[in-house]
């Protein structure tokens, strides 16, 4: 019986990166994150090597699940410090994560354009993974935006943070929302208040900045902030 060929240096590096990434982040990496580290410029080449590792019985991969890579028992045995219970728990968490499309950047400051929010245009590498325990209600209408600017700093929303939004067209006074200003064709993140039937106040959470007063007919609410993911790095 022919002896099985050893793993290539590239395949060993892929395995090591996946293992270290899971230990550090509590979830598997994306295909592009693997390619960036190894490095491999083509995602198809990364997929080829993952397929080879799956055939060797070291990895399992669910192509229908974002970050759907996990170690088999044989793969875990390659790492002496592996805790099987921890790895299994990570696999279970990954399967249950809510995958939310990252659709672009929004200003917490001066209004800027909001990119296309057609969720069908976004693949697994444009997703933010969130535990369903951190969210309430239907998750099908959620999308994510990266915050730019510092007008909401007193609300603990800093530039670079990610806000998880729920698509909706109405808001109660005091809710933090993404608002489209029709006259300027721009979108901004602010607290929303009905000043009167005709006027709306968009209030920053920064004492150095003034509120924005606009006609109610000239604004359209695009979504409400459901949670903030703080970026510490």
C-alpha positions as CSV (number, residue, x, y, z in Angstrom):
1,X,0.0,0.0,0.0
2,X,1.4,3.4,-1.1
3,X,2.4,5.7,1.8
4,X,0.3,8.8,2.0
5,X,2.2,11.9,0.9
6,X,3.0,14.4,3.7
7,X,1.2,17.7,3.9
8,X,2.7,20.5,1.9
9,X,4.3,23.4,3.8
10,X,1.4,25.5,2.6
11,X,-1.2,23.1,3.9
12,X,0.6,22.9,7.3
13,X,0.6,26.7,7.5
14,X,-3.1,26.8,6.6
15,X,-3.9,24.3,9.4
16,X,-1.8,26.2,11.9
17,X,-3.4,29.5,11.0
18,X,-6.9,28.1,11.3
19,X,-6.1,26.6,14.7
20,X,-4.5,29.8,16.0
21,X,-7.3,32.0,14.6
22,X,-10.0,29.8,16.4
23,X,-8.1,29.9,19.6
24,X,-7.8,33.7,19.4
25,X,-11.2,34.7,18.1
26,X,-13.5,31.9,19.0
27,X,-14.6,31.3,15.4
28,X,-12.9,30.0,12.2
29,X,-11.4,32.5,9.7
30,X,-12.9,33.3,6.2
31,X,-11.3,32.1,3.0
32,X,-9.8,35.6,2.4
33,X,-8.3,35.8,5.9
34,X,-6.6,32.5,5.3
35,X,-5.3,33.7,1.9
36,X,-4.0,36.9,3.4
37,X,-2.0,35.1,6.1
38,X,-0.5,32.2,4.1
39,X,-0.3,34.2,1.7
40,X,-2.3,33.0,-1.3
41,X,-3.8,35.7,-3.6
42,X,-6.5,33.4,-5.1
43,X,-9.5,32.3,-3.1
44,X,-9.8,29.3,-5.4
45,X,-6.4,28.1,-4.4
46,X,-7.3,28.4,-0.8
47,X,-10.4,26.4,-1.4
48,X,-8.4,23.8,-3.3
49,X,-6.1,23.3,-0.3
50,X,-9.0,23.2,2.1
51,X,-10.6,20.5,-0.1
52,X,-7.3,18.5,0.1
53,X,-7.2,18.8,3.9
54,X,-10.8,17.7,4.0
55,X,-9.9,14.6,1.9
56,X,-7.1,13.9,4.3
57,X,-9.7,13.8,7.1
58,X,-8.2,16.8,9.0
59,X,-10.9,19.4,8.4
60,X,-14.6,19.6,7.7
61,X,-16.1,22.4,5.7
62,X,-19.8,23.4,5.2
63,X,-19.9,25.6,2.1
64,X,-23.4,26.8,3.0
65,X,-22.3,28.2,6.4
66,X,-20.2,31.4,6.7
67,X,-16.8,30.5,8.3
68,X,-18.0,26.9,8.1
69,X,-14.6,25.3,8.8
70,X,-13.9,23.0,11.7
71,X,-11.3,20.4,12.8
72,X,-12.0,16.7,12.8
73,X,-10.8,14.5,15.6
74,X,-7.8,13.6,13.5
75,X,-7.1,17.3,12.8
76,X,-7.3,18.2,16.5
77,X,-4.9,15.4,17.3
78,X,-2.2,17.3,15.4
79,X,-2.2,19.9,18.1
80,X,-1.0,18.7,21.5
81,X,-2.6,21.5,23.5
82,X,-6.1,21.0,21.9
83,X,-9.1,20.8,24.2
84,X,-11.7,18.7,22.3
85,X,-14.5,20.1,24.4
86,X,-13.5,23.7,23.6
87,X,-13.2,22.9,19.9
88,X,-16.5,21.3,19.9
89,X,-18.1,24.2,21.7
90,X,-16.6,26.6,19.1
91,X,-18.1,24.5,16.3
92,X,-21.5,24.7,17.9
93,X,-21.3,28.4,18.3
94,X,-20.2,28.9,14.7
95,X,-23.3,27.0,13.4
96,X,-25.6,29.2,15.4
97,X,-24.1,32.6,14.6
98,X,-26.3,35.2,12.8
99,X,-24.6,36.4,9.7
100,X,-25.3,40.1,9.1
101,X,-24.2,41.9,5.9
102,X,-21.8,44.7,6.2
103,X,-23.1,47.3,3.8
104,X,-20.7,50.2,4.2
105,X,-19.9,53.2,6.3
106,X,-22.1,55.8,8.0
107,X,-21.2,59.2,9.4
108,X,-21.5,60.0,13.1
109,X,-20.7,63.6,12.2
110,X,-21.4,65.2,8.8
111,X,-23.8,63.1,6.6
112,X,-22.2,60.9,4.0
113,X,-23.5,58.5,1.4
114,X,-24.8,55.1,2.4
115,X,-23.8,52.3,0.0
116,X,-26.2,49.8,-1.6
117,X,-28.2,47.9,1.0
118,X,-29.2,45.0,-1.3
119,X,-28.2,42.1,1.0
120,X,-28.0,39.7,-1.9
121,X,-24.9,41.5,-3.1
122,X,-22.8,40.5,-0.1
123,X,-20.8,37.3,0.4
124,X,-19.5,35.6,3.5
125,X,-16.4,37.9,3.6
126,X,-18.8,40.9,3.9
127,X,-20.6,39.5,6.9
128,X,-20.5,40.3,10.6
129,X,-21.1,37.2,12.8
130,X,-23.1,37.9,16.0
131,X,-24.5,35.5,18.6
132,X,-28.3,35.4,18.5
133,X,-28.3,35.7,22.3
134,X,-27.2,39.3,21.7
135,X,-30.2,40.2,19.5
136,X,-33.9,40.3,19.9
137,X,-36.7,39.5,17.4
138,X,-36.4,38.8,13.7
139,X,-32.8,38.9,12.4
140,X,-33.6,38.8,8.7
141,X,-33.7,42.6,8.3
142,X,-30.5,43.4,10.1
143,X,-27.5,45.0,8.4
144,X,-24.1,46.4,9.7
145,X,-22.4,49.7,9.2
146,X,-18.9,51.0,10.2
147,X,-19.1,54.3,12.0
148,X,-17.1,57.3,10.8
149,X,-16.9,60.4,12.9
150,X,-17.3,61.3,16.6
151,X,-20.7,63.0,16.9
152,X,-22.1,60.1,18.9
153,X,-19.1,59.6,21.4
154,X,-21.2,60.3,24.5
155,X,-23.5,57.4,23.4
156,X,-20.3,55.2,23.5
157,X,-20.3,55.0,19.7
158,X,-16.8,55.8,18.4
159,X,-15.3,56.1,15.0
160,X,-14.4,52.6,13.7
161,X,-17.2,50.9,15.8
162,X,-19.7,48.7,14.0
163,X,-23.4,49.3,14.5
164,X,-26.0,46.6,13.9
165,X,-29.1,48.1,12.4
166,X,-32.7,46.9,11.9
167,X,-34.3,48.1,8.7
168,X,-37.4,50.2,9.6
169,X,-39.1,53.4,8.4
170,X,-40.4,54.8,11.7
171,X,-38.7,55.7,15.0
172,X,-39.7,56.8,18.5
173,X,-38.2,60.0,20.1
174,X,-34.7,59.3,21.4
175,X,-33.9,56.3,19.3
176,X,-30.6,56.2,17.5
177,X,-31.3,55.8,13.8
178,X,-29.7,56.0,10.3
179,X,-31.5,58.9,8.6
180,X,-31.5,59.7,4.9
181,X,-31.5,63.4,4.2
182,X,-33.3,63.6,0.8
183,X,-32.3,67.1,-0.1
184,X,-28.6,66.2,0.2
185,X,-28.9,62.6,-0.7
186,X,-26.8,61.6,2.3
187,X,-27.3,59.4,5.4
188,X,-26.3,60.2,9.0
189,X,-26.4,58.4,12.4
190,X,-28.1,60.5,15.1
191,X,-30.8,60.5,17.8
192,X,-34.2,61.2,16.3
193,X,-36.8,63.6,17.7
194,X,-40.1,64.9,16.4
195,X,-40.0,68.6,17.2
196,X,-43.4,69.1,15.6
197,X,-45.5,67.5,12.8
198,X,-43.4,69.5,10.3
199,X,-39.9,69.4,11.9
200,X,-37.4,66.8,13.0
201,X,-34.4,67.2,15.2
202,X,-31.3,65.0,14.6
203,X,-29.4,65.2,17.8
204,X,-25.7,64.3,18.1
205,X,-24.3,62.9,21.3
206,X,-21.4,65.3,21.5
207,X,-21.7,68.6,23.4
208,X,-19.4,70.4,20.9
209,X,-21.8,69.7,18.0
210,X,-25.2,71.4,17.2
211,X,-28.3,69.4,16.3
212,X,-29.6,69.3,12.8
213,X,-33.2,70.6,12.2
214,X,-34.9,69.5,9.0
215,X,-38.3,69.3,7.5
216,X,-40.0,66.0,8.4
217,X,-40.9,65.5,4.7
218,X,-37.2,65.7,3.7
219,X,-36.0,62.8,5.9
220,X,-36.4,59.1,5.7
221,X,-35.5,56.7,8.5
222,X,-33.5,53.7,7.1
223,X,-32.8,51.7,10.3
224,X,-32.6,51.7,14.1
225,X,-29.4,50.8,16.0
226,X,-29.9,47.5,17.8
227,X,-26.3,47.0,19.2
228,X,-22.8,48.5,19.0
229,X,-19.7,46.3,18.4
230,X,-16.8,48.2,19.9
231,X,-13.5,48.1,18.1
232,X,-10.6,48.1,20.5
233,X,-7.7,47.6,18.1
